[in-house]
Amino acid sequence: MSGRKSMYGETKSKRALTLTDTAIAWLEIQKKRLGATSLSDVIEKLAREPGQNGSNG
């Protein structure tokens, strides 16, 4: 299965996550805060925020 191209220039692949209701509620809050279109977009945006991980500064 081929993934779709994202706005970040990388191919996206489907993944499965198992999350608590608390985690989903927090992601929904972040979705509004970030102006994201989906929960997967929230995760992408958070992963790419400066200072959030070792790979992007």
C-alpha positions as CSV (number, residue, x, y, z in Angstrom):
1,M,0.0,0.0,0.0
2,S,1.4,3.3,-0.9
3,G,1.0,6.3,1.4
4,R,-0.2,9.8,0.6
5,K,2.1,12.7,0.3
6,S,1.8,15.1,3.2
7,M,2.4,18.9,3.4
8,Y,5.8,18.1,4.9
9,G,7.1,16.4,1.7
10,E,7.1,12.9,3.2
11,T,4.9,10.0,2.4
12,K,2.4,9.2,5.1
13,S,1.6,5.6,6.1
14,K,-1.4,4.4,8.1
15,R,-0.6,3.5,11.7
16,A,-2.7,2.1,14.5
17,L,-2.6,3.7,18.0
18,T,-4.2,2.6,21.2
19,L,-5.0,5.6,23.4
20,T,-7.0,6.3,26.5
21,D,-10.0,8.6,26.4
22,T,-7.8,11.1,28.4
23,A,-5.2,11.2,25.6
24,I,-7.9,11.6,22.9
25,A,-9.4,14.5,24.8
26,W,-6.0,16.2,25.1
27,L,-5.4,15.7,21.4
28,E,-8.8,17.2,20.6
29,I,-7.8,20.3,22.7
30,Q,-4.5,20.5,20.9
31,K,-6.3,20.2,17.5
32,K,-8.3,23.4,18.3
33,R,-5.2,25.2,19.7
34,L,-3.1,24.3,16.7
35,G,-5.8,24.8,14.1
36,A,-5.1,21.2,12.9
37,T,-7.5,19.4,10.6
38,S,-7.2,15.9,12.2
39,L,-5.7,14.2,15.2
40,S,-2.9,12.8,13.0
41,D,-2.2,16.4,11.9
42,V,-1.9,17.3,15.6
43,I,0.7,14.6,16.2
44,E,2.6,15.7,13.1
45,K,2.6,19.4,14.2
46,L,3.7,18.5,17.8
47,A,6.5,16.3,16.5
48,R,7.8,19.1,14.4
49,E,7.6,21.9,17.0
50,P,11.1,23.3,17.8
51,G,12.4,22.0,21.0
52,Q,10.0,19.0,21.2
53,N,12.5,16.3,20.2
54,G,16.2,16.0,19.5
55,S,16.0,16.0,15.7
56,N,14.6,19.5,15.0
57,G,16.4,21.8,17.4
